[in-house]
Amino acid sequence: MKIKRALISVSDKAGLAEFAQGLHSLEVEILSTGGTATALKAAGIPVIEVGDYTGAPECFDGRLKTLHPRVHGGLLYVRGDKAHEKQSREHDIPAIDLLVVNLYPFEATIAKPDVTLEHAIENIDIGGPAMLRSAAKNHASVTVITDVADYAPVLEEMRDNKGETSLKTRERLAIKVFKRTSDYDRAIYQFLNQEQTTDSSFSLNLPLSSNLRYGDNPHQEARLYGSFNELFTQLHGKELSYTNVLDIEAATQLVLEFKRPTVAILKHTNPCGVGCDDSDLRAAWEKAFETDRQAPFGGVIVTNREMPESLARVISEIFTDVIIAPSYSAEARAILQRKKNLRLMQFNAEAFLKAQEANPIIRSAPGGIMVMDRDFKTRGLTNVEEKVVTKRQPSKEEIEAMRFGWRVVKHVKSNAIVFATHDRTLGIGAGQMSRVDACRLAIWKARESGLSLEGCIVASDAMFPFPDGLIAAASAGAIAAIQPGGSIKDAEVIAAADERQMAMVFTQHRHFLH
């Protein structure tokens, strides 16, 4: 279809003058609006303002300018259809063969930290999406551009084909338009739904990030959508699987709970050991590793500091599936890359935290999905002293140990129990059907690792429903406990703690993880 008339109305004017000059050289008549027309005239390009073309001036601060039969009719009427051709002549509606529109920058507007609702609404484009949809619907005859990157290819095709574009090109551009308008409408909906806290339907449209190696098992296909590659960079190793991505998210969430230099070891998204050390990441590793020396085999190791050579040398001796760090020293990276299949991941902490705060948790459900806010409750756990429910007050060191254990147990599958000191885990019981069994498992794991629980604290992700779990912890050596409380047996649990001179804190919020 030869292009004789174009309508150009763009917010982003990058490359505009060069593109319009190219159209003019091909003898294309150019219609334009507002600021676009001004920019084209300033570049010396002949242009007809849309108000002059339609006979209807812009109104209401530019809100109304292109919603007119002469515009949409020129885009929509079916070329070659006798009835449509007749009506176009009767109503003096010439064909518009090329539409070039990019939209008001709504997404960029709402990304500003100080944006107001009123300012956001003013940046909702009305005429632009309407014209784009009209042109894209009639792509059998109309070429439509909404991306600056398509200026050059379209011009080149027109020059090579006497001002014409191919149906294949028009189809490609039309699909691109519907994707753009869909994303635009979704951004508006999600912003307004959040700002005005309404209940509404949930929609999601994300780009394909990568095809994953496989799902839970090799016979299950899996794909990854969204901005994962903006948060994580794979430096080395085999392509990621579905379970690798789950582990990477869980590990990064856990390690970013801590400000001190920290190393964590995980298996199937469960923490197996966590250690902190203010001066030496290698020492932090030893504390984490001692909790469970079998766990790193085929597991995940994560740090919240740059991976040093000293730690890389140690963990290179262990078969590990994934290693994650915010950065790697050159020596550490060289050592770890000797292992052909080891996946080395680098994370952007700031981008990861922003993404976590901006995006809810989404889980499949029969016939649909469930959407849940993320659990940020451990942040700012500074008032532990005010929540003591036992006769004995915890010492300062016990409070620090409670804070440590509480940050870890949040990331352990429920029912979850963690024995800890102020800088390390000693025993972890995950995913048990009863809380006392989780406690017994954690005690057994500590004994298997040759670790004493004398003088440690115990953290429970949810309430002790009966005294038995607390008693088991105390018998193993725990001298303080942190738990949500809320059981009908709380009084009995508190009494059991008092009988054993334990200090206990009720946080009044739980950390179920399913």
PLY file of the C-alpha trace (Angstrom):
ply
format ascii 1.0
element vertex 514
property float x
property float y
property float z
element edge 513
property int vertex1
property int vertex2
end_header
0.00 0.00 0.00
1.53 3.28 -1.11
1.69 5.93 1.58
0.43 9.31 0.40
-0.74 10.90 3.66
0.60 10.53 7.21
-0.61 11.76 10.57
2.16 12.29 13.13
1.48 13.05 16.81
4.25 12.08 19.20
5.23 12.75 22.79
8.79 11.49 22.33
10.26 13.54 19.50
13.55 11.65 19.18
14.34 11.11 15.51
11.17 12.95 14.48
12.67 15.58 12.17
14.80 13.07 10.24
11.88 10.69 9.80
9.45 13.41 8.70
12.06 14.81 6.30
12.31 11.33 4.78
8.52 11.20 4.34
8.51 14.65 2.78
11.18 13.58 0.30
8.84 10.74 -0.73
6.08 13.32 -1.33
3.99 12.22 1.67
1.55 14.85 2.95
1.97 15.28 6.70
-0.80 16.07 9.19
0.17 16.86 12.75
-0.95 18.19 16.12
0.20 20.66 18.79
3.80 20.37 19.83
4.60 17.89 17.07
3.43 20.32 14.40
5.49 23.10 16.01
8.61 20.92 16.02
8.14 19.92 12.38
7.63 23.51 11.26
10.75 24.54 13.15
12.63 21.88 11.18
11.36 23.38 7.91
9.03 20.51 7.07
5.63 21.37 5.54
2.79 20.26 7.81
-0.99 20.64 7.97
-2.33 21.05 11.49
-5.08 18.58 12.33
-7.40 21.39 13.47
-7.19 22.92 10.00
-7.65 19.50 8.39
-10.77 18.60 10.41
-12.18 22.10 10.74
-12.49 21.49 14.47
-9.98 23.36 16.65
-8.22 21.78 19.61
-10.33 22.14 22.78
-10.02 21.78 26.55
-6.26 22.31 26.84
-5.61 19.86 24.03
-7.70 17.05 25.48
-9.80 17.02 22.31
-8.08 17.27 18.95
-7.98 14.00 17.00
-11.31 12.41 17.99
-12.94 13.35 14.71
-14.54 11.40 11.79
-12.04 12.86 9.33
-9.22 11.34 11.37
-10.67 7.99 12.40
-12.60 7.57 9.17
-9.40 8.12 7.20
-7.71 5.42 9.26
-10.58 2.95 9.42
-12.40 2.81 6.12
-11.73 -0.32 4.10
-9.87 0.41 0.92
-11.46 -1.25 -2.09
-14.83 -1.66 -0.39
-17.30 0.09 -2.73
-19.63 1.26 0.05
-16.74 2.57 2.16
-15.14 4.31 -0.82
-18.44 5.98 -1.65
-18.94 7.21 1.94
-15.40 8.56 2.09
-16.12 10.69 -0.99
-19.56 11.79 0.22
-18.23 12.91 3.61
-14.89 14.18 2.30
-12.82 11.77 4.38
-9.52 11.12 2.58
-7.36 8.13 3.41
-4.67 8.41 6.04
-2.13 5.75 5.08
0.46 6.13 7.87
-0.07 6.88 11.55
2.88 7.74 13.80
1.96 8.04 17.48
3.80 7.50 20.73
1.84 8.07 23.89
1.94 10.51 26.78
4.64 9.21 29.17
2.29 7.77 31.79
4.70 5.08 33.03
7.55 7.59 33.39
5.22 10.01 35.17
4.07 7.54 37.83
7.66 6.36 38.37
8.49 9.75 39.89
8.47 9.58 43.70
6.49 12.79 44.15
3.82 12.19 41.50
0.28 13.22 42.43
-2.88 11.47 41.34
-3.98 14.57 39.44
-0.70 14.82 37.53
-0.82 11.12 36.68
-4.36 11.43 35.32
-3.34 14.36 33.12
-0.76 12.06 31.52
-3.34 9.49 30.45
-3.44 9.63 26.65
-6.90 9.33 25.08
-6.61 10.30 21.43
-3.32 8.47 20.91
-4.50 4.95 21.86
-7.76 5.51 19.97
-5.92 6.36 16.75
-3.43 3.53 17.24
-6.22 0.99 17.60
-8.05 2.34 14.54
-4.92 2.15 12.40
-3.86 -1.25 13.75
-7.31 -2.70 13.14
-7.07 -1.58 9.50
-3.46 -2.70 9.03
-4.44 -4.36 5.75
-4.25 -0.83 4.37
-2.65 1.38 7.05
0.93 1.43 8.36
1.14 2.33 12.05
4.25 3.18 14.05
4.42 3.56 17.84
8.14 2.91 18.36
10.94 5.27 17.29
13.01 2.19 16.42
10.66 1.49 13.48
11.24 4.85 11.76
14.31 3.76 9.79
13.04 0.32 8.67
9.75 1.76 7.44
11.48 4.57 5.54
13.91 2.11 3.99
11.08 -0.15 2.86
9.18 2.80 1.39
12.27 3.96 -0.54
12.88 0.45 -1.88
9.24 -0.05 -2.91
8.10 3.26 -4.43
6.50 4.51 -1.22
4.83 1.23 -0.29
5.04 -1.04 2.76
4.44 -4.79 2.76
1.56 -6.54 4.50
4.10 -8.45 6.59
5.51 -5.18 7.90
2.07 -3.76 8.62
1.06 -6.92 10.46
4.20 -6.77 12.60
3.64 -3.13 13.45
-0.05 -3.67 14.25
0.77 -6.45 16.70
3.31 -4.16 18.31
0.63 -1.48 18.68
-1.83 -3.77 20.44
0.94 -4.90 22.80
1.80 -1.27 23.54
-1.78 -0.14 24.17
-2.38 -3.22 26.32
0.68 -2.44 28.47
-0.34 1.23 28.65
-3.87 0.47 29.83
-2.55 -2.04 32.34
-0.15 0.54 33.81
-3.04 2.98 34.23
-5.31 0.39 35.77
-2.69 -0.87 38.21
-1.72 2.65 39.31
-5.29 3.81 39.85
-6.27 0.55 41.54
-3.36 0.96 43.95
-3.86 4.67 44.57
-7.59 4.42 45.16
-7.45 1.00 46.89
-10.31 -0.54 44.97
-11.10 -4.20 44.54
-10.91 -5.17 40.91
-9.78 -7.90 38.55
-6.09 -8.73 38.38
-4.15 -8.75 35.13
-0.53 -9.30 34.28
1.42 -9.07 31.02
5.15 -9.68 31.22
7.81 -10.19 28.56
9.48 -13.57 28.23
12.78 -13.42 30.10
14.00 -16.90 29.18
13.03 -20.49 28.57
14.16 -22.42 31.63
16.11 -25.66 31.48
13.11 -27.49 32.93
10.54 -27.22 35.72
10.48 -29.10 39.00
11.50 -32.18 37.00
13.14 -32.67 33.60
9.87 -33.78 31.98
8.20 -30.46 32.87
8.75 -27.43 30.62
9.06 -24.00 32.27
9.47 -20.38 31.25
10.49 -17.24 33.11
8.70 -13.94 32.49
9.42 -10.41 33.71
12.54 -8.47 34.66
14.61 -11.22 36.33
17.60 -10.36 34.14
17.57 -6.80 35.46
17.91 -8.09 39.04
20.32 -10.98 38.46
23.17 -11.60 36.06
24.36 -15.11 35.34
28.14 -15.01 35.09
28.81 -18.69 34.50
27.35 -22.17 34.35
24.43 -24.13 32.97
21.14 -22.45 32.12
18.74 -21.99 35.01
15.90 -24.33 35.87
12.59 -23.51 37.56
13.89 -24.70 40.94
17.09 -22.68 40.53
15.02 -19.50 40.19
12.98 -20.36 43.29
16.18 -21.02 45.24
17.81 -17.80 44.00
14.86 -15.70 45.14
14.64 -17.43 48.53
18.38 -17.12 49.14
18.53 -13.44 48.20
15.51 -12.61 50.34
17.13 -14.32 53.31
20.60 -12.82 53.06
19.24 -9.28 52.62
17.58 -9.55 56.04
21.06 -8.94 57.47
23.26 -5.85 57.47
26.29 -7.62 58.90
28.48 -9.71 56.55
26.44 -12.90 56.16
26.61 -16.26 54.44
23.62 -18.57 54.08
23.26 -22.08 52.72
19.90 -23.24 51.35
18.39 -26.41 49.92
14.98 -26.49 48.23
14.45 -22.86 49.36
14.96 -23.80 53.05
17.85 -22.30 55.04
20.24 -25.03 56.21
22.69 -22.71 57.92
23.24 -18.98 58.36
26.28 -17.24 59.83
27.34 -13.63 60.41
30.75 -12.19 61.19
31.59 -8.50 61.36
35.11 -8.88 60.00
35.47 -12.05 57.97
33.08 -13.60 55.43
35.08 -16.82 55.63
34.30 -16.98 59.37
30.63 -16.36 58.61
30.77 -19.30 56.20
32.20 -21.60 58.87
29.30 -20.75 61.19
26.75 -21.46 58.48
28.48 -24.62 57.28
28.79 -26.11 60.76
25.00 -26.07 61.15
24.66 -28.77 58.47
27.74 -30.03 56.64
25.70 -32.14 54.21
23.37 -29.34 53.08
25.69 -27.53 50.63
25.92 -30.66 48.45
23.88 -29.67 45.40
22.56 -26.63 47.27
22.78 -22.86 47.13
25.31 -20.56 48.82
24.62 -16.83 49.10
26.49 -13.86 50.56
25.56 -10.22 51.08
29.12 -9.03 50.47
31.55 -9.43 47.59
32.77 -13.01 47.27
36.45 -13.03 48.34
39.12 -15.40 47.13
39.44 -17.00 50.59
35.79 -18.09 50.61
35.77 -19.08 46.94
38.65 -21.51 47.56
36.74 -23.25 50.35
33.39 -23.59 48.62
34.98 -24.61 45.31
35.79 -27.92 47.01
32.08 -28.62 47.54
29.58 -29.66 44.86
27.24 -26.68 44.80
24.46 -25.95 42.31
24.24 -22.14 42.60
26.40 -19.44 44.20
24.98 -15.94 44.60
26.73 -12.71 45.59
26.43 -8.98 44.90
29.90 -9.13 43.29
32.99 -11.34 43.01
36.65 -10.52 43.27
38.53 -11.36 40.09
40.37 -14.16 41.91
37.15 -15.61 43.36
35.44 -15.62 39.99
38.40 -17.29 38.30
38.42 -20.05 40.93
34.69 -20.72 40.78
34.51 -20.66 36.99
36.78 -23.68 36.85
33.66 -25.69 37.70
31.93 -26.00 34.34
28.34 -26.48 35.53
28.33 -24.25 38.62
25.87 -21.40 38.19
27.39 -18.12 39.33
24.78 -15.42 39.92
25.32 -11.75 40.72
22.44 -9.76 42.23
21.61 -6.08 42.30
20.45 -5.57 45.89
18.78 -2.21 45.32
16.86 -3.38 42.25
15.89 -6.64 43.96
14.48 -4.89 47.02
12.56 -2.40 44.87
11.07 -5.24 42.84
10.08 -7.09 46.01
8.35 -4.02 47.39
6.58 -3.27 44.13
5.35 -6.77 43.29
3.13 -9.06 45.35
3.48 -12.83 45.64
1.48 -14.63 42.95
0.56 -18.31 43.27
-1.54 -20.53 41.06
-4.90 -21.67 42.40
-7.59 -23.99 41.02
-9.10 -22.04 38.16
-6.98 -18.93 38.69
-4.36 -17.32 40.89
-3.94 -15.91 44.41
-2.17 -12.61 45.07
-0.63 -11.82 48.46
1.38 -8.97 49.99
4.96 -9.84 50.88
6.03 -10.46 54.46
8.24 -7.56 55.52
7.36 -7.77 59.21
10.85 -8.58 60.51
12.09 -5.16 59.39
12.57 -2.82 62.33
12.28 -5.47 65.06
13.60 -3.05 67.67
11.12 -3.27 70.55
11.75 -6.84 71.67
12.10 -5.76 75.30
8.50 -4.53 75.37
7.14 -7.93 74.38
8.58 -10.12 77.13
5.89 -12.33 78.70
7.98 -14.27 81.23
9.24 -13.41 84.69
12.84 -13.39 83.57
13.91 -10.58 81.24
16.26 -11.60 78.41
19.85 -10.36 78.44
21.14 -8.05 75.74
22.93 -10.96 74.06
19.78 -13.07 74.18
17.81 -10.25 72.53
20.37 -10.07 69.73
20.12 -13.84 69.32
16.33 -13.59 69.20
16.52 -10.99 66.44
18.89 -13.20 64.48
16.77 -16.34 64.89
13.56 -14.46 64.07
15.02 -13.22 60.79
16.01 -16.75 59.82
12.87 -18.63 60.88
10.77 -16.36 58.68
12.43 -18.03 55.68
12.00 -21.64 56.84
9.02 -23.67 55.63
6.37 -24.04 58.32
6.20 -25.63 60.79
9.59 -24.06 61.47
11.98 -24.01 64.41
15.43 -22.39 64.57
17.99 -22.67 67.36
20.49 -19.81 67.19
22.93 -17.48 68.87
23.44 -13.84 67.95
25.52 -14.71 64.88
24.74 -18.25 63.75
22.20 -21.01 63.42
22.69 -24.19 65.41
19.76 -26.35 64.38
16.87 -25.90 61.94
13.65 -27.91 61.73
11.60 -27.25 58.60
8.27 -28.27 57.13
7.07 -30.64 59.82
3.44 -31.52 60.46
3.67 -30.66 64.17
5.70 -28.00 65.92
7.16 -30.36 68.47
8.44 -32.54 65.62
10.05 -29.49 64.01
11.72 -28.84 67.36
12.89 -32.44 67.68
14.25 -32.38 64.13
16.23 -29.19 64.82
17.67 -30.71 67.99
18.63 -33.88 66.13
20.28 -31.89 63.33
22.34 -29.90 65.86
23.49 -33.09 67.58
24.38 -34.69 64.22
26.58 -31.65 63.55
28.18 -31.90 66.99
26.79 -28.53 68.11
25.77 -27.76 71.66
22.47 -25.94 72.22
23.37 -24.86 75.73
22.63 -21.17 76.20
21.01 -20.63 72.79
17.60 -19.21 71.85
14.78 -20.94 69.99
12.65 -19.17 67.38
9.29 -20.49 66.24
7.57 -19.15 63.12
4.14 -19.60 64.71
2.82 -20.16 68.22
3.68 -23.12 70.40
0.19 -24.67 70.56
1.23 -26.72 73.61
4.12 -26.56 76.06
5.74 -29.72 74.62
7.77 -27.99 71.91
9.07 -25.34 74.31
9.91 -27.98 76.92
11.85 -29.98 74.32
13.80 -26.85 73.39
14.56 -26.04 77.03
15.64 -29.62 77.72
18.07 -29.37 74.81
19.65 -26.23 76.29
17.67 -23.23 75.00
17.39 -20.43 77.58
15.17 -17.99 75.66
12.40 -18.18 73.09
10.83 -15.88 70.52
7.44 -16.78 69.08
4.19 -15.07 68.02
1.96 -16.25 70.86
-1.76 -16.52 70.34
-2.45 -20.09 71.45
-5.30 -20.91 73.83
-2.54 -22.66 75.79
-0.35 -19.53 76.03
-0.65 -19.43 79.79
0.62 -23.02 80.05
3.48 -22.29 77.64
4.49 -19.20 79.67
4.30 -21.22 82.89
6.56 -23.90 81.39
9.06 -21.21 80.43
8.98 -19.66 83.91
9.50 -23.05 85.53
12.69 -23.39 83.51
13.84 -19.77 84.04
13.52 -19.11 80.32
12.95 -15.64 78.91
10.26 -15.52 76.24
9.00 -12.88 73.81
5.64 -12.82 72.03
6.06 -10.91 68.75
2.29 -10.93 68.09
2.81 -11.74 64.43
3.66 -15.06 62.82
5.76 -16.03 59.79
4.01 -18.97 58.12
5.76 -19.91 54.87
4.03 -22.41 52.61
0 1
1 2
2 3
3 4
4 5
5 6
6 7
7 8
8 9
9 10
10 11
11 12
12 13
13 14
14 15
15 16
16 17
17 18
18 19
19 20
20 21
21 22
22 23
23 24
24 25
25 26
26 27
27 28
28 29
29 30
30 31
31 32
32 33
33 34
34 35
35 36
36 37
37 38
38 39
39 40
40 41
41 42
42 43
43 44
44 45
45 46
46 47
47 48
48 49
49 50
50 51
51 52
52 53
53 54
54 55
55 56
56 57
57 58
58 59
59 60
60 61
61 62
62 63
63 64
64 65
65 66
66 67
67 68
68 69
69 70
70 71
71 72
72 73
73 74
74 75
75 76
76 77
77 78
78 79
79 80
80 81
81 82
82 83
83 84
84 85
85 86
86 87
87 88
88 89
89 90
90 91
91 92
92 93
93 94
94 95
95 96
96 97
97 98
98 99
99 100
100 101
101 102
102 103
103 104
104 105
105 106
106 107
107 108
108 109
109 110
110 111
111 112
112 113
113 114
114 115
115 116
116 117
117 118
118 119
119 120
120 121
121 122
122 123
123 124
124 125
125 126
126 127
127 128
128 129
129 130
130 131
131 132
132 133
133 134
134 135
135 136
136 137
137 138
138 139
139 140
140 141
141 142
142 143
143 144
144 145
145 146
146 147
147 148
148 149
149 150
150 151
151 152
152 153
153 154
154 155
155 156
156 157
157 158
158 159
159 160
160 161
161 162
162 163
163 164
164 165
165 166
166 167
167 168
168 169
169 170
170 171
171 172
172 173
173 174
174 175
175 176
176 177
177 178
178 179
179 180
180 181
181 182
182 183
183 184
184 185
185 186
186 187
187 188
188 189
189 190
190 191
191 192
192 193
193 194
194 195
195 196
196 197
197 198
198 199
199 200
200 201
201 202
202 203
203 204
204 205
205 206
206 207
207 208
208 209
209 210
210 211
211 212
212 213
213 214
214 215
215 216
216 217
217 218
218 219
219 220
220 221
221 222
222 223
223 224
224 225
225 226
226 227
227 228
228 229
229 230
230 231
231 232
232 233
233 234
234 235
235 236
236 237
237 238
238 239
239 240
240 241
241 242
242 243
243 244
244 245
245 246
246 247
247 248
248 249
249 250
250 251
251 252
252 253
253 254
254 255
255 256
256 257
257 258
258 259
259 260
260 261
261 262
262 263
263 264
264 265
265 266
266 267
267 268
268 269
269 270
270 271
271 272
272 273
273 274
274 275
275 276
276 277
277 278
278 279
279 280
280 281
281 282
282 283
283 284
284 285
285 286
286 287
287 288
288 289
289 290
290 291
291 292
292 293
293 294
294 295
295 296
296 297
297 298
298 299
299 300
300 301
301 302
302 303
303 304
304 305
305 306
306 307
307 308
308 309
309 310
310 311
311 312
312 313
313 314
314 315
315 316
316 317
317 318
318 319
319 320
320 321
321 322
322 323
323 324
324 325
325 326
326 327
327 328
328 329
329 330
330 331
331 332
332 333
333 334
334 335
335 336
336 337
337 338
338 339
339 340
340 341
341 342
342 343
343 344
344 345
345 346
346 347
347 348
348 349
349 350
350 351
351 352
352 353
353 354
354 355
355 356
356 357
357 358
358 359
359 360
360 361
361 362
362 363
363 364
364 365
365 366
366 367
367 368
368 369
369 370
370 371
371 372
372 373
373 374
374 375
375 376
376 377
377 378
378 379
379 380
380 381
381 382
382 383
383 384
384 385
385 386
386 387
387 388
388 389
389 390
390 391
391 392
392 393
393 394
394 395
395 396
396 397
397 398
398 399
399 400
400 401
401 402
402 403
403 404
404 405
405 406
406 407
407 408
408 409
409 410
410 411
411 412
412 413
413 414
414 415
415 416
416 417
417 418
418 419
419 420
420 421
421 422
422 423
423 424
424 425
425 426
426 427
427 428
428 429
429 430
430 431
431 432
432 433
433 434
434 435
435 436
436 437
437 438
438 439
439 440
440 441
441 442
442 443
443 444
444 445
445 446
446 447
447 448
448 449
449 450
450 451
451 452
452 453
453 454
454 455
455 456
456 457
457 458
458 459
459 460
460 461
461 462
462 463
463 464
464 465
465 466
466 467
467 468
468 469
469 470
470 471
471 472
472 473
473 474
474 475
475 476
476 477
477 478
478 479
479 480
480 481
481 482
482 483
483 484
484 485
485 486
486 487
487 488
488 489
489 490
490 491
491 492
492 493
493 494
494 495
495 496
496 497
497 498
498 499
499 500
500 501
501 502
502 503
503 504
504 505
505 506
506 507
507 508
508 509
509 510
510 511
511 512
512 513
